Amino acid sequence: MAESSWLMVAAGLSLAGMAWLALGMDVHWSQVMHRPADEAVRTRRALRALGAAALLLSLLACLRADRPSMAVLVWVMLLAGSAVAVALALARRPALLALAWPPGRQRGAVAGPHG
């Protein structure tokens, strides 16, 4: 695969990882899924593990794309950008994060005026 392909994979994994880590938190799970967090303890633990794994795989994809010194720099920047994107999504359109974990969404749940 070309360097640009590995970087796109790294960016996607970084964004997914940050979204899964956010959904693994009680407050964000309730905000996005419109359900109490205590209903989905196992799911949230799995989301945290998936998030951590996705971030690690993102680092590996960056290392595959470039030499280590540059790869780590790109990875840290991807982490920062992904964290900001997820934070903005939570602030403005929390329903967008439900796309990161479709099984968690309740059937027939209607989003409010801001989500």
DRENDO-83958 format. One record per residue (C-alpha): residue number from 1; residue in three letters; chain; x, y, z. Coordinates in Angstrom, 3 decimals, padded with zeros to 6 digits. Layout:
N
@nr->NUM; rest->ala; kette->A; px->X; py->Y; pz->Z;
...
***
This chain:
115
@nr->1; rest->met; kette->A; px->000.000; py->000.000; pz->000.000;
@nr->2; rest->ala; kette->A; px->001.123; py->003.533; pz->-000.669;
@nr->3; rest->glu; kette->A; px->002.130; py->005.931; pz->002.097;
@nr->4; rest->ser; kette->A; px->-001.036; py->007.987; pz->001.622;
@nr->5; rest->ser; kette->A; px->-003.204; py->004.886; pz->001.999;
@nr->6; rest->trp; kette->A; px->-001.538; py->003.980; pz->005.289;
@nr->7; rest->leu; kette->A; px->-002.057; py->007.536; pz->006.536;
@nr->8; rest->met; kette->A; px->-005.748; py->007.432; pz->005.615;
@nr->9; rest->val; kette->A; px->-006.093; py->004.152; pz->007.506;
@nr->10; rest->ala; kette->A; px->-004.292; py->005.717; pz->010.478;
@nr->11; rest->ala; kette->A; px->-006.605; py->008.739; pz->010.425;
@nr->12; rest->gly; kette->A; px->-009.724; py->006.564; pz->010.284;
@nr->13; rest->leu; kette->A; px->-008.503; py->004.363; pz->013.127;
@nr->14; rest->ser; kette->A; px->-007.608; py->007.408; pz->015.211;
@nr->15; rest->leu; kette->A; px->-011.025; py->008.954; pz->014.744;
@nr->16; rest->ala; kette->A; px->-012.825; py->005.674; pz->015.442;
@nr->17; rest->gly; kette->A; px->-010.656; py->005.065; pz->018.495;
@nr->18; rest->met; kette->A; px->-011.415; py->008.467; pz->019.981;
@nr->19; rest->ala; kette->A; px->-015.127; py->008.029; pz->019.276;
@nr->20; rest->trp; kette->A; px->-015.134; py->004.600; pz->020.956;
@nr->21; rest->leu; kette->A; px->-013.224; py->005.937; pz->023.956;
@nr->22; rest->ala; kette->A; px->-015.744; py->008.764; pz->024.294;
@nr->23; rest->leu; kette->A; px->-018.680; py->006.358; pz->024.058;
@nr->24; rest->gly; kette->A; px->-017.019; py->004.260; pz->026.751;
@nr->25; rest->met; kette->A; px->-017.618; py->007.090; pz->029.240;
@nr->26; rest->asp; kette->A; px->-020.880; py->007.121; pz->031.195;
@nr->27; rest->val; kette->A; px->-021.835; py->010.695; pz->030.438;
@nr->28; rest->his; kette->A; px->-021.159; py->010.487; pz->026.712;
@nr->29; rest->trp; kette->A; px->-022.909; py->007.125; pz->026.363;
@nr->30; rest->ser; kette->A; px->-026.051; py->008.588; pz->027.947;
@nr->31; rest->gln; kette->A; px->-025.800; py->011.749; pz->025.859;
@nr->32; rest->val; kette->A; px->-025.420; py->009.919; pz->022.543;
@nr->33; rest->met; kette->A; px->-027.519; py->006.795; pz->023.051;
@nr->34; rest->his; kette->A; px->-030.306; py->008.384; pz->025.149;
@nr->35; rest->arg; kette->A; px->-030.130; py->005.541; pz->027.661;
@nr->36; rest->pro; kette->A; px->-028.717; py->005.189; pz->031.154;
@nr->37; rest->ala; kette->A; px->-025.070; py->004.165; pz->031.137;
@nr->38; rest->asp; kette->A; px->-025.587; py->001.441; pz->033.754;
@nr->39; rest->glu; kette->A; px->-027.525; py->-000.621; pz->031.166;
@nr->40; rest->ala; kette->A; px->-024.430; py->-001.123; pz->029.034;
@nr->41; rest->val; kette->A; px->-021.486; py->-001.715; pz->031.374;
@nr->42; rest->arg; kette->A; px->-020.010; py->-004.562; pz->029.297;
@nr->43; rest->thr; kette->A; px->-020.520; py->-002.662; pz->026.069;
@nr->44; rest->arg; kette->A; px->-018.730; py->000.389; pz->027.431;
@nr->45; rest->arg; kette->A; px->-015.813; py->-001.739; pz->028.622;
@nr->46; rest->ala; kette->A; px->-015.606; py->-003.273; pz->025.154;
@nr->47; rest->leu; kette->A; px->-015.709; py->000.210; pz->023.612;
@nr->48; rest->arg; kette->A; px->-012.780; py->001.308; pz->025.773;
@nr->49; rest->ala; kette->A; px->-010.773; py->-001.743; pz->024.731;
@nr->50; rest->leu; kette->A; px->-011.658; py->-001.207; pz->021.063;
@nr->51; rest->gly; kette->A; px->-010.723; py->002.456; pz->021.334;
@nr->52; rest->ala; kette->A; px->-007.324; py->001.668; pz->022.796;
@nr->53; rest->ala; kette->A; px->-006.719; py->-001.027; pz->020.170;
@nr->54; rest->ala; kette->A; px->-007.720; py->001.328; pz->017.353;
@nr->55; rest->leu; kette->A; px->-005.290; py->003.981; pz->018.594;
@nr->56; rest->leu; kette->A; px->-002.493; py->001.423; pz->018.769;
@nr->57; rest->leu; kette->A; px->-003.296; py->000.199; pz->015.248;
@nr->58; rest->ser; kette->A; px->-003.291; py->003.826; pz->014.141;
@nr->59; rest->leu; kette->A; px->000.255; py->004.158; pz->015.451;
@nr->60; rest->leu; kette->A; px->001.272; py->000.992; pz->013.615;
@nr->61; rest->ala; kette->A; px->-000.227; py->002.328; pz->010.376;
@nr->62; rest->cys; kette->A; px->001.731; py->005.568; pz->010.814;
@nr->63; rest->leu; kette->A; px->004.908; py->003.566; pz->011.396;
@nr->64; rest->arg; kette->A; px->004.213; py->001.618; pz->008.212;
@nr->65; rest->ala; kette->A; px->003.795; py->004.845; pz->006.257;
@nr->66; rest->asp; kette->A; px->006.963; py->006.658; pz->007.334;
@nr->67; rest->arg; kette->A; px->010.153; py->006.518; pz->009.381;
@nr->68; rest->pro; kette->A; px->009.607; py->006.349; pz->013.170;
@nr->69; rest->ser; kette->A; px->010.458; py->009.962; pz->014.050;
@nr->70; rest->met; kette->A; px->007.991; py->011.330; pz->011.516;
@nr->71; rest->ala; kette->A; px->005.400; py->008.615; pz->012.158;
@nr->72; rest->val; kette->A; px->005.156; py->009.445; pz->015.857;
@nr->73; rest->leu; kette->A; px->004.750; py->013.141; pz->015.085;
@nr->74; rest->val; kette->A; px->001.972; py->012.416; pz->012.574;
@nr->75; rest->trp; kette->A; px->000.300; py->010.023; pz->015.020;
@nr->76; rest->val; kette->A; px->000.275; py->012.587; pz->017.844;
@nr->77; rest->met; kette->A; px->-001.212; py->015.163; pz->015.474;
@nr->78; rest->leu; kette->A; px->-003.863; py->012.645; pz->014.375;
@nr->79; rest->leu; kette->A; px->-004.714; py->011.999; pz->018.029;
@nr->80; rest->ala; kette->A; px->-005.124; py->015.708; pz->018.686;
@nr->81; rest->gly; kette->A; px->-007.229; py->016.273; pz->015.586;
@nr->82; rest->ser; kette->A; px->-009.421; py->013.263; pz->016.307;
@nr->83; rest->ala; kette->A; px->-009.946; py->014.328; pz->019.910;
@nr->84; rest->val; kette->A; px->-011.019; py->017.804; pz->018.793;
@nr->85; rest->ala; kette->A; px->-013.359; py->016.359; pz->016.144;
@nr->86; rest->val; kette->A; px->-015.024; py->014.050; pz->018.672;
@nr->87; rest->ala; kette->A; px->-015.310; py->016.871; pz->021.232;
@nr->88; rest->leu; kette->A; px->-016.938; py->019.148; pz->018.663;
@nr->89; rest->ala; kette->A; px->-019.311; py->016.366; pz->017.621;
@nr->90; rest->leu; kette->A; px->-020.297; py->015.817; pz->021.253;
@nr->91; rest->ala; kette->A; px->-020.887; py->019.530; pz->021.713;
@nr->92; rest->arg; kette->A; px->-022.851; py->020.214; pz->018.533;
@nr->93; rest->arg; kette->A; px->-024.172; py->016.930; pz->017.096;
@nr->94; rest->pro; kette->A; px->-023.867; py->014.075; pz->019.602;
@nr->95; rest->ala; kette->A; px->-026.050; py->011.830; pz->017.427;
@nr->96; rest->leu; kette->A; px->-023.167; py->011.657; pz->014.937;
@nr->97; rest->leu; kette->A; px->-021.215; py->009.554; pz->017.417;
@nr->98; rest->ala; kette->A; px->-023.970; py->006.934; pz->017.349;
@nr->99; rest->leu; kette->A; px->-022.642; py->006.088; pz->013.892;
@nr->100; rest->ala; kette->A; px->-019.486; py->004.811; pz->015.602;
@nr->101; rest->trp; kette->A; px->-021.517; py->002.176; pz->017.492;
@nr->102; rest->pro; kette->A; px->-024.862; py->001.472; pz->015.744;
@nr->103; rest->pro; kette->A; px->-025.828; py->-001.496; pz->017.986;
@nr->104; rest->gly; kette->A; px->-026.040; py->000.874; pz->020.966;
@nr->105; rest->arg; kette->A; px->-028.701; py->003.102; pz->019.477;
@nr->106; rest->gln; kette->A; px->-032.281; py->002.446; pz->020.590;
@nr->107; rest->arg; kette->A; px->-034.756; py->001.668; pz->017.889;
@nr->108; rest->gly; kette->A; px->-037.153; py->004.484; pz->017.289;
@nr->109; rest->ala; kette->A; px->-035.113; py->006.949; pz->019.319;
@nr->110; rest->val; kette->A; px->-035.681; py->010.441; pz->018.058;
@nr->111; rest->ala; kette->A; px->-032.898; py->012.942; pz->018.360;
@nr->112; rest->gly; kette->A; px->-033.623; py->016.243; pz->020.019;
@nr->113; rest->pro; kette->A; px->-033.334; py->019.644; pz->018.319;
@nr->114; rest->his; kette->A; px->-029.543; py->019.694; pz->018.741;
@nr->115; rest->gly; kette->A; px->-028.662; py->016.083; pz->018.112;
***
